[in-house]
C-alpha cells in the first residue's frame, strides 16, 4: 500500500489522497484544478476510475494464485477500460484536456504494468501517443532513469 509519512506518526495512504495532497502542496505546478471547481470533481472522477477500474483490475495478474485460464478474461477487462480511455484521448493531449494532472501520472504508472503481465495495448494508438507525451516530461524521465552506479 502506498503511504506518505507527513510527520512522525502522521501517515497518509490511498493513491487518490496522496496525489491530491501532492498536487495541493505545489499549486503553481498545475497538477490539479482548484478546489471547489467542476474540473476538480472531474479529477476525482478520473482518480476513482483509474483506481477502481484499472489499478484493481491488474491486481489478480500479480497474484501467483490466479489461474492461467482466468488471465484472458482479466486482460479483456483491462483492454476494455483502456479502450475507453483511448477514445477520450482521441481529441486531447491529457485526461483533463491540455493540462497534465496527477490523474495522468497515476494512469501512466498503472498502465506501465501492462508489459509486466504480457498485456499488449499497442493497438490503442491515442493511448500510446499519450504515454509517449507523458514519458517525454522531464520529471518522468528523471524518475524513470536508472539509478547511478556506485
C-alpha positions as a printed NumPy array, in Angstrom:
array([[  0.   ,   0.   ,   0.   ],
       [  1.435,   3.398,  -0.864],
       [  1.918,   5.642,   2.133],
       [  3.414,   9.034,   2.82 ],
       [  4.641,   9.961,   6.274],
       [  3.992,  13.693,   6.541],
       [  5.491,  13.964,  10.015],
       [  6.304,  11.406,  12.718],
       [  3.172,   9.355,  13.26 ],
       [  1.121,  11.206,  10.613],
       [  0.689,   8.89 ,   7.624],
       [ -1.49 ,   9.39 ,   4.566],
       [ -2.493,   6.368,   2.464],
       [ -4.521,   5.621,  -0.68 ],
       [ -3.335,   6.826,  -4.065],
       [ -6.07 ,   9.435,  -4.737],
       [ -5.478,  11.093,  -1.359],
       [ -1.705,  11.056,  -1.834],
       [ -1.911,  12.519,  -5.321],
       [ -4.272,  15.285,  -4.267],
       [ -2.047,  16.101,  -1.292],
       [  0.984,  16.34 ,  -3.556],
       [ -0.866,  18.482,  -6.106],
       [ -2.178,  20.827,  -3.419],
       [  1.278,  21.162,  -1.855],
       [  2.527,  22.791,  -5.075],
       [ -0.464,  24.556,  -6.66 ],
       [  1.719,  26.517,  -9.081],
       [  2.618,  23.234, -10.803],
       [ -0.991,  22.939, -12.011],
       [ -1.245,  19.233, -11.223],
       [ -4.866,  19.579, -10.073],
       [ -7.663,  22.049, -10.776],
       [ -8.647,  24.421,  -7.984],
       [-10.745,  23.1  ,  -5.114],
       [-14.447,  23.743,  -5.483],
       [-14.439,  23.699,  -9.28 ],
       [-16.2  ,  21.292, -11.59 ],
       [-12.808,  20.435, -13.05 ],
       [-11.646,  19.304,  -9.583],
       [-14.658,  16.98 ,  -9.427],
       [-13.611,  15.636, -12.851],
       [-10.153,  14.958, -11.438],
       [-11.747,  12.977,  -8.585],
       [-13.757,  11.097, -11.191],
       [-10.601,  10.117, -13.086],
       [ -8.73 ,   9.124,  -9.934],
       [-11.665,   6.94 ,  -8.904],
       [-11.917,   5.35 , -12.351],
       [ -8.207,   4.596, -12.551],
       [ -8.189,   3.164,  -9.031],
       [-11.302,   1.038,  -9.274],
       [-11.358,   0.06 , -12.933],
       [ -7.666,  -0.29 , -13.796],
       [ -5.442,  -0.469, -10.725],
       [ -7.732,  -3.004,  -9.073],
       [ -8.143,  -4.954, -12.327],
       [ -4.388,  -5.542, -12.563],
       [ -4.175,  -6.977,  -9.03 ],
       [ -5.075, -10.597,  -9.891],
       [ -2.364, -10.631, -12.557],
       [  0.27 , -10.125,  -9.851],
       [ -1.19 , -12.862,  -7.657],
       [  0.548, -16.203,  -8.217],
       [ -2.661, -17.985,  -7.188],
       [ -4.546, -16.603, -10.213],
       [ -5.212, -19.43 , -12.651],
       [ -3.77 , -19.082, -16.16 ],
       [ -7.242, -19.828, -17.518],
       [ -8.587, -16.69 , -15.808],
       [ -5.981, -14.312, -17.232],
       [ -7.52 , -13.789, -20.707],
       [-10.757, -12.51 , -19.15 ],
       [ -8.783, -10.199, -16.855],
       [ -6.804,  -8.924, -19.851],
       [-10.034,  -8.261, -21.748],
       [-11.458,  -6.259, -18.853],
       [ -8.348,  -4.089, -18.746],
       [ -8.312,  -3.696, -22.529],
       [-11.953,  -2.598, -22.399],
       [-11.171,   0.117, -19.849],
       [ -8.056,   1.17 , -21.755],
       [-10.086,   1.347, -24.974],
       [-12.463,   3.77 , -23.28 ],
       [ -9.52 ,   5.964, -22.244],
       [ -8.075,   5.699, -25.759],
       [-11.311,   7.221, -27.065],
       [-11.175,  10.055, -24.54 ],
       [ -7.601,  10.831, -25.568],
       [ -8.515,  10.997, -29.26 ],
       [ -9.201,  14.733, -29.01 ],
       [ -6.979,  15.897, -26.151],
       [ -3.374,  15.526, -25.062],
       [ -4.14 ,  14.597, -21.427],
       [ -7.044,  13.126, -19.477],
       [ -8.283,  16.533, -18.327],
       [ -7.571,  18.342, -21.597],
       [ -4.498,  20.439, -22.274],
       [ -3.087,  20.225, -18.735],
       [ -1.138,  17.277, -17.333],
       [ -2.548,  16.345, -13.91 ],
       [ -1.945,  13.813, -11.165],
       [ -4.544,  11.622, -12.908],
       [ -2.185,  11.314, -15.868],
       [  0.653,  10.403, -13.509],
       [ -1.466,   7.694, -11.861],
       [ -2.634,   6.292, -15.188],
       [  0.927,   6.254, -16.531],
       [  2.116,   4.157, -13.591],
       [ -0.802,   1.727, -13.744],
       [ -0.537,   1.213, -17.498],
       [  3.214,   0.655, -17.194],
       [  2.281,  -2.658, -15.583],
       [  0.887,  -3.952, -18.888],
       [  4.308,  -5.077, -20.062],
       [  4.962,  -6.889, -16.788],
       [  1.83 ,  -9.013, -17.251],
       [  2.22 ,  -9.523, -21.01 ],
       [ -0.75 ,  -7.352, -21.938],
       [ -0.449,  -5.675, -25.336],
       [ -2.139,  -2.268, -25.531],
       [ -0.245,  -1.252, -28.677],
       [ -3.357,  -1.133, -30.866],
       [ -4.669,   1.789, -28.789],
       [ -2.827,   4.468, -30.725],
       [ -4.172,   7.539, -28.911],
       [ -3.284,   5.952, -25.592],
       [  0.181,   5.125, -26.928],
       [  0.668,   8.734, -28.093],
       [ -0.45 ,   9.981, -24.663],
       [  2.029,   7.6  , -22.995],
       [  4.829,   8.901, -25.199],
       [  3.922,  12.513, -24.257],
       [  3.952,  11.658, -20.571],
       [  7.242,   9.756, -20.896],
       [  8.855,  12.828, -22.507],
       [  8.154,  15.006, -19.469],
       [ 11.436,  15.903, -17.727],
       [ 10.14 ,  14.854, -14.286],
       [  9.078,  11.469, -15.655],
       [ 12.455,  10.979, -17.303],
       [ 14.207,  11.782, -14.017],
       [ 12.075,   9.249, -12.132],
       [ 12.459,   6.565, -14.798],
       [ 16.226,   6.986, -15.192],
       [ 18.31 ,   4.117, -13.889],
       [ 19.968,   4.856, -10.563],
       [ 23.601,   5.948, -10.721],
       [ 26.114,   3.166, -10.284],
       [ 28.039,   3.121,  -7.051]])
